[in-house]
Amino acid sequence: MSAKAFQRTTEVFISRHASPQEQSRILAETARKGVAELVASRRASPQYDRFVDGIRGAPEVTVRPGGVIAYQFQYMGEIAAFAWAFLRQRAPRKTGTYQDSFWFSVDGRLISPRSFDPAKVEGAKELIIFNRQPYARKVDVQLVGAGRLRFSVPAGIMDDAAAAVRRRFGNMVTARRLYTVRFPGAEHAWTGPRAGRLLEYPAVAISVR
């Protein structure tokens, strides 16, 4: 059995006296039990494609004696949905503007919140989630110079989101906070010592191991 995040191969001992039908049955049963254990232990996603002797979607019982049953797990969509939900839950909700402004960069391709679909990120190698609001850094660090800002939620939303992803999916992906990201439409500071410079937009970066 194989997955994008790891590989696990199981060799099954079958008596040479077993009939071809019995050999196929044993292989199929072993494969089904193995993938069920991986999913139950959260070492693999419940979303996967099955290949039996190279045929996608074929039932396990159709495997030939000595054949191969492989599972290709799809998990980036599930992780993206989890991270997005975490960020929205932690976001300030005074107006809902910040909460509704989390965008995705999927292998460099931007996806808006309105267009987000977990199926669109399956197979991605890197997922970045950031907030397009110009005050995104203030919400994250809640500091201006040495002065502390007050929000209705704790500081560190991006670090906490990355930590939550690592706790749940750390065997499949890495997750870290990015200092800032660049994207079309990013705003510049208008006043102060950073006037004219691009604002900072912290993000969470999730990459396949």
N, C-alpha and C positions, 0 to 999 in steps of 0.2 A: 504494500500500500504506500502511496506517496502523497505528499502535500506540498504546497508552495513554501511553507514555513519549516518543514522538516521532512525527513524521509524515514519511513519505517517499513522494513521488508520482513515478511513472515514466511518462513518455509514450513510446509506442512508434510509430516511423514504420513504416507499412505501405503498400506500393504500392497505389495505387487499382485496379491491375489484378488484385490478388490476389482469389481467390474468398472468399466468406464463411467457408467451412470453413478456408481457409488463414489468414485473419485471426484467427479464434478460436484456431487452433493456435499462432500466433506470440504472441498475448497470453498464453495459458496457459503456454507455455514460458518466456517472459520473467518472468512472475510466480513460477513455481516456482524458477527460478534465483535471482531476487532474494531470496526469503525464505530459501532455503538459504544464501546468502552472509551474510545478517544473523544467522542462527542460528550459523553456523560462526565468525563473528567475535565472537560473544557480545554483539552489539549488540541482540539480541532473544532472548527465551526460546523454547525448542523447544516450549513449550505455547502454542497459539493456536487461535482460531476463524477459520474461513475463510468469507467471504461472496462469492458470485459473483452479480453483478447483484442484490444485496440478499438472496439466498437463502443462509441459513446452511448450511454443510456441503456445498454443491454442488461437484462436481469443477470444477477450473479449465477443463477442456476444454469445459464447457457455456456458457462466456461468449459473449455475443453480439458480433458485430463492433461495435467502438466501446463495448463494455460496460466494467464495472469489476470488478476482483478486489481485495478488501480483506482484510487479515489483522489480527485484533485479538489482540495478544499477552497472555498471562496469565503473570505473573511473581511476584506477591506471595507465592503459596504456596511457590514455589521459594526465594525470599529468606527467608521465615519459617523454612523448614526448615533453610536454611544457617545463619542466625543462631542458631537454637536448638541445632543440633549444635555450633557453635563454643563457645557458652556452656557446654554440658554437658561438652565436652572439656576446657575450661579450669577447670572447677569443682573444688574440693577433693572428694576421694572417700573420706574417712575412714569416714563412715557412709553416704554416698549421699543423705542428706536434702537438703542444699543442691542437689545435682545434679538432684534430682527435683522441685524447687520453683519452676521457671521457669514463670510464667504469661504469658498474652497478653491484651492489650487491643486489640481489632480495631475501629477506629472507635468506641471507647468500650464495646464489648461484651467482657466477660471470658470467657476460655476457659482451662480448666484443662489441665495437662499431659496428663492422661489422656484428655481430650476433643479434644486438638489433632489437626487434620486439615488438611494444606495446602490442600485444596479449599475449606475453610471461610473462607479469608482472600482468595480470589481476588476482585478488584474492590475491595478495601479501599483507602482513601486514606491511612490512617495505622495503623501497627502498632507497639505498644509491648510490649517484653518485659522483665519484671522478676522478681525473686526474692522470694517471700513470707516467707522466714525473717527473724526479727527481727534477726539479725546480718548481714544482706545488705550493709549499708554497711561493716561491718568487713572483710568479705571483699574488697570492692571497693577501699577506700582503705588498709586495713591500718594504720590509725592510730587512737589514742585520745588526743586532745589532741596533745601533742608526743611521746607514746610510740608506738613502732612495735610492731605485732603480727606474729606469725610464723604463716604459713600454708604449706601445701605447694605453693602456686602463686603466681606473681607478682601484685602489685597491679595494678589498672587493668583488670579483666576487662570492664567495660562500655565503656570507651574503646577497648579493643582489639577488641571485637566490632564496634563502630561502624566502626572503621577497616577491618576485614576486609570488612564489607558494602560500604563505599565503594570499596575496591579492586576488588571483583568486579562490583558492580552500580551503580557511581556514575553511569553515564550514564542510569539509569532512576529512581533514588531518592536521597534524601538520608538520612544516618544520623548521629545524634549521641547523646551521653550526656546523660541527664536527671539533674538533681540529686536529685529524688525524685518519686515518684508517690503518689497516694492511691487507696485501694481499700477496700471493706468488709472489716473484720477486721484492718486495719492496727493494730499494737500501739503502746502508749505507753511511754515510758521510765519505769522504776520508781524509779530512784535518780539521784543526781548533779544537776548544775545544770540538766539538761533534764528533770527528773522531771515527769511529767504531760503532756509534749509528745509529739506523734506522732513515732515513729521515722522515720528517713530510709531510703527504699527507692530506690536508684539504678536506672536503667533505660536501655535502648537504644530510641530512637524512630526509626522508619523511615517516611519519607513519600514519596509519589509526587511526582516533579518536575512 
